[in-house]
Amino acid sequence: MNFFAPFFTLFISFLAIINPTNAQKPAIKVIKQQKYILAANQEIKLSFQIDQNYNRYGNMTKQEYLYPRPNSDQLQTDRKILYSYDARSRHLGTMEYNGDNLLEAETKIYWDDKDNKTKVEEIRYSNGEQTANVTTYSLQYDERGNKKSEIHYTPNGVQEKARFWFYNENDELIKTTLLVEKENQPVKRSLSIFKRDDKGNLTKSISKEYVNKKEYRKDIQYFSNNHVIRWRKYINKRFDSEFINEYRDSVVIRTTSRNTKKMISLEQAQKEQEKAARRANKKRNNKTKSAEIWVTNTEYDAYGNVAISSQSVNNQVKMVTQYEYDDYGNCVRVSKINKETNEKEEETTEYETYGNISRRSAYLNGQLISEEKFLYEYYPRE
């Protein structure tokens, strides 16, 4: 499926919905996206097509990738993905088929009555026969209905993240732990402890995180409604920073902060700033003798849209980009002119009745080099 990942970006941007007719826009049922490219014989030919089906609630129910048959204009399916949902629009599963309509992969998602995802299963097939069944996510509760553990696994069944919750006799959260062991990443462990008063109100929390043998600790004090009074951070048991909030009627009226940087007087601070400015200016003068200075200038139209953008190097214009819009504010043309090579790139965009992109064309020096077409089918209005 990774082979098709780049194609997902091709249809993400086409739902530019700006047209005022959107107030009456019916639900999309089917979108057919067709990509055309310039072939070796200088003809624009269909490269691939993606069909997407949706239910009335806007959930995608099917994706199908189609390619032209060799030496033919007919399309053949290369991959098909089906999505299923329950009556509450929760994603229940995904089934992926290859070009021979054989099931290759399946994902099953389980939910509880609190709309929490409780389990994810990844199933693999070969020639239509199941070869593997791995749980990649698991959420469990204790006997009193509190979240107990949340574990993430890789597609190979190796645990890579685990979180656990602990409660007191009143079902109040008192501790959480987290362990992250992802491949090619440092192991991360964290522990959070929560303290409460006799009424169950949170009064303090202590969080420790260990990464690469380094300890990060955060101490937080609270008062009513979980408002933070004081927040302290330590690195390897050494104080790093702190801020203190003062409240009046649950509203912060003053915040005081400090860190490990030494405190100096205003006069000393001004002298330090002057020294830093002299060093920066000296360094800048040394660099500008051979450095290039890039400047971008942008002009806007009366409606606040970008009209012209230009990039200059050492006061010499290198690139100019112009934008054109229709009466609804949709961008219909982008023209880029390279002032050094006089090469011109242009992209035009057309929109259908409901403001969705229907065609996007790319030109190089006036010649069409690629094109995308979008065909829509809508559900009838009820």
N, C-alpha and C positions, 0 to 999 in steps of 0.2 A: 504493500500500500504506500510505502514511502516514495515509490517512483512517481506517484500521482500527487504528492504533496504540493509541488509548485503550481499545479493547475488550480488548486483551491483559491489561490490569490487572484486568479483571473476573473472570477465572478463575484468576489467580495465587494468590489467597488462600484458595480453597475447599478445598484439600487439607490441612485441619487434622486431623492424624492423632494422636489422643491416646488413643483407645479401646484398652483392653488386647487386644481381639480382633484388633488389627493383627498380632500374632505369627502368626496363621493367615490373614492377608489375602492373597487371590489377586491376581495381576497385573491391572491395569485394561486392558480392551480398548477400550472406547468411553466417552466422556463427552459427554453432550448438555447444554449450558447454555442455558437459556431465560430471557430478560429480559422482564418484564411491567411496563408503566407505566400510570399513570392517564390515560385519554383524556379528550377534551373533554366527552364525555357522562357522565363520572364512572364509566366502566367500566374495569376492569383488562384491558388487551389486550396480546397478545404483540407485542413490539417487534422482537426479532431472536432468532436461535438460532445457536449455534456448536457444531458437531460436531467432536470430536477423536478420532482413532484412534491407538492405540499398539501397538507390537509387544510380545512377551513380555519384552523387556529394558527396557521403560519408555521407549523412544524414540518420540516422536510421529511418525507416518507420514502423517497427513493432518489438515488443518483445512479446514472448510467453513463459510462464513458464509451464513446463509439469512435472508430477510425475507418477511413476509406479502405476498402479492399484493394490489394495490389492491382494496378492497371484497371481500376473500375471506379465508378462514382457511387457504388453502393456502400453503405456503412455496415460495419460489423461490431458487435459488442465486445469490448475488451475487459470490462469490469462492471459489476453491478452491486450496489449497496442498498439494503433495505433497512428502514428504521421503524420501530414500533413504539407505541405510547399507550398509556392507560387512559381512563376516562378523565383523569386530572392532569393530562398533558405531561405526565412524567415519562421520561425516556426509559423504556424497558429493555430494549435490545437493538443490536445491529447484526446484520448478516451480510457477508461479503462473498460474492460469486465471481468466478473467473469467466473468461470468454466462452468456455464450453458449458457454462451454467452449472458448474460444480461448486458446491459450498467449500470455501477455503478457511473462513474465519467467522467466529460468532462471539458476540459480547452479550452477556446477560446482566441486567442491573436490577437489584432488589431494593425496595423501599419499606420504611415502617409507617405507622399511622401518624407520625409526627413530620412526615416528609423528609426524613433523614435517609440518605443512601446507606444501606446496611451491608451490601455485598456486591462485588463485581467479579464476574467469571469471564475468563478469556479462553475460548475453545478453538483448537486448530484442527483442520481436516486435510487429508491427502487423498485425492481421487474419490472424494465424497465420504471417506471413512474417518471417524474421529481419531486423532492421534495424541491429543493433549487436552487437558482441562485444568486450568490454573486459576486459583482465586487471587486476584490482584488487589482487592480492597476488602476489608472486613471491619464492621463496626458492631461491637457487642455491648449489651446492657447488663447491669447486675440484677439481682432478684427484686430490687425495689424500683426498677425502671430508670436508673441513672446510667449515663454513659460510662462504660467501664474501660473499653480499649478500642483503639482505632489503628489498624495496621495496613500499610501499603506494601505490596510485593511487586517485583519485576515480572515481566511475562514469563521468565524462567522459574518463577516461584520463590525467588530469594527475597527475604525481608529487607526493605530499604528504609522504612520509616515506621516508628511505633510510638503512639501516645497513650498514656494511661491516666485515668481520673480516680481520685480517692475522696471519700466523703466521711463526715462524722455521723453520729446517731440521728442527727436531725436532717440528714440528706443535704448538708451544706458542703460545698466543695472546700477541701482543706489542702489538697496537694495535686499537682500534675507533673508528669515526667514525659520527656520526649527524647527519642534516640533516632538519629538520622545517619544512615550508613550507605551513601550512594557511591557508586563506582567512580573512581578518579576524583573524588571529593573528600575533604577531611571529615573525619567522624565528628558529629556534633551531639553533645548531650546537654540537656537542660532540665532543671528542677525548679518548680515554683511552689511556695508554701503560702497559704492564706490563713490569717488569724482574724478571729471575730470576737465581738463582745457577747455579753449574755443574751442580747436580743437577736443575735445572728448577723449584726451589721459588720461589714468588712472594716477592719481597723488597720491592717498592715499586710503587705505581701513582700516576700523575698524571692527573687528569681536569680538563679545561677546558671550560666551557660559555659560549657567547656568546649573550646575549639583549638586544635593544635596545642594542647597542653596549656592553654591560656584561659584563665577564669574571668568571666564578666559577671558582675553581681549588680543587681538593682534592688534597692530598698525603697519601698513606697509606703507612706502613711496616708490613711484616709480618715474622713469623718462622714457624717450622714450623707446618704444618697451617693456613696462611692466617689465623692469628690476628693481629689488628690490634695493633701496638705504639703507633703514633702517628698521629693524624689531624689534619691542618691545613687550614684553609679561608682562602682569600684572595678579596677582592672588589676588582677593578681593581688587582691586584698589591699590595694593602694587606692586611696580616695582619688576620684577623677573629676566629678562634677556634682552639682546639687542645684535644685531650685525649690523655692518655698512659696506657696500660694497663701494669700490672706483673703478671707471671704467676708462678705456681709450679705446676709439673706441669700445664701447659696450662690452668690455672684462674686467672681474674683475681682478684688479691688486693687491688689498689689502682688507683683511677682518679683522675688529676689533670687538671683542666680549667682553662682560662683564656680570656678574650676581651679585646676592645679596651677594655672598661670599666676605668676607673682603679681601682686598689686603694686602699682606705681602711681605717683602723683600726676596731676594734669600737666604740670610743667615738664615732667619727665616723659610723659606720653607724647607731648608735642615735639620734643627733641627727637624721640625715637621715630616719629612719623617723618620728620624732616630728613633724618638720615636714610630712612627707607626710600624716600622719594628721590634723593640724590643718587642712591645706588641703582634704582630702577631706571632713572634717566640716563645714567652713564651706560648701563647695559643696553638700553634701547638705542642710544646713539651709535654704539659699536655694531649693533645688528643691522641698523637701517642702511649702512653703507653697502651691503650686498643683499639685504633681504628684499623680498617682493611685498608690496603693500596692496592687499586685496580690498576692494570697496564694492559693496552692492547698493545700488540705488533702486528704489521702488516707487512707482507712481500709481495712484488709485483713481478710479472713476468717481462720478458723483454719488454712486450707491455704495462706495466703500470696497468695491472689488478691485483686486490687483489688475492694473491695466498694462503696465510695462515694468519689467525688471531687467536691470543690466548689471553685469559684473565687469569690473575694471581692475587692471594690474598696473600699478605705477602710473595712474591717470590715463591708461590706454584701454579702451573698451575692448573686451574679449568676446562677450556673449550678450545678446539682447533677446529677451523673451517677451512676446506680446500675447495678451489674452483678450478673447472676445466672448460676449455673453448674449443670451437671448433675453426676451422681455420678462422672463421669469427668474432671471439671475443664474440660469444654468450656463456653465462654461461650454461653449460650442467650438472654440478653436484655440489652440496653443501653438504659437510659432516660435521656434528657436533659431537664431541666426548666429553662426560662428563667424565673427569678424575677421579672424585670421585665415580661415579656409574658405569663407563664403558659402559654407555648407548650411543648408536649411532643412531643419526637421520640423514637421508639422503634424499635429494630431487634431482631427475633427471629431465631434461627438454629436449624434442626433438622438432625440428623445421621442418617445411615443406619447400617446394621449394622456397617460397618467403620470408622466414625468420620469419614467424609468428609461435608462439608456437603451436605445434600439440598435445603434450602430456606432462603432468607434473605428476610425481609419487612421493609419499612420503613413506619412509620406516622407521621402528623402529626396530633396532637390526636385520636388514636383512629381515624383514617381511613387505610385502606391506600392508599399512594401508589405503591409499586413492589414488585416481587417477583422473585426469581431462583430458578429450579429447576434442580437438577442430577440427571441420570439416568445411572446407571452400568451398564456391562456388563463382566463379568470373564471372564478366561480360566479354563477348567476346571482344577482342580488335577491335576497329573500324578502 
